[in-house]
Amino acid sequence: MRLLAISGSLRRASTNTALLRGLAAMAAPLAQVTVFEGLGDLPIFNPDNEGDATPDTVRAFAEAVAAADGIVISCPEYVHALPGGFKNALDWLVSRSEIIGKPIALLHASHRGEDVLADLRRVLSTVSDGFAAEIFASFPMRKMTPEDISAHLATPGEAARLSEFLAAFLDHVRAIQAQDTTD
C-alpha cells in the first residue's frame, strides 16, 4: 500500500515533518510512506493557471496524490489557522479529481492546535468523502528536534500508538478500495 504523507510546514526542522518521517520509518512492510517534499515549490494558486496552463510542479503534486492509496497529513497551526503554503496546496487540488474520494487521515505533532484541526476537518471533509476524522493521533512533540522525535517515536509506547494509527488507516483505505471495486 502506498501512502503519501504531507506536512503543512515548510520549516527544515519541522516537528510535523519529523512525525511523518517517523511514520514512514516504521510503516514497512505494511505500507510504503513517501513524505512529500515539494510543498514550498508550488506557485501561488491562480485559477487562470489550471488546465493546460497547470505548472509542472502542480502536475507532479497532483500525480503524487493520484498515485497514493491514501494520504496522511500533519499540519501546524499558524495564527489559529491553516498555514498559507498548505492551504495553497489544497487550493490546487480542489478543482481536480485526484483528491476526490481519497482516504485521508490526520496526525498531529502538538498538544494544542484545536483551531487548525477544526479547519483541517472541515476542509478535508469537503474535498474528499474518504477523509476519516475519527482516525487521528496526536504526539505532543513541540520544541523537539527531528532527532529527538525519531528517538521518541521509537519508544515502545509511542511506537505502539503510531502502529495503531497506521493499522486503523490502512483498514480504512482497504475498506474504500473494496467499496470502489463493488461500485
Secondary structure, 3 states (H helix, E strand, C coil): CEEEEEECCCCCCCHHHHHHHHHHHHHCCCCEEEECCCHHHCCCCCHHHCHHHCCHHHHHHHHHHHHCCEEEEECCCECCECCHHHHHHHHHHHCCCCCCCCCEEEEECCCCCHHHHHHHHHHHHHHCCCEEEEEEEECCCCCCCHHHHHHHHCCHHHHHHHHHHHHHHHHHHHHHHHHHHHC
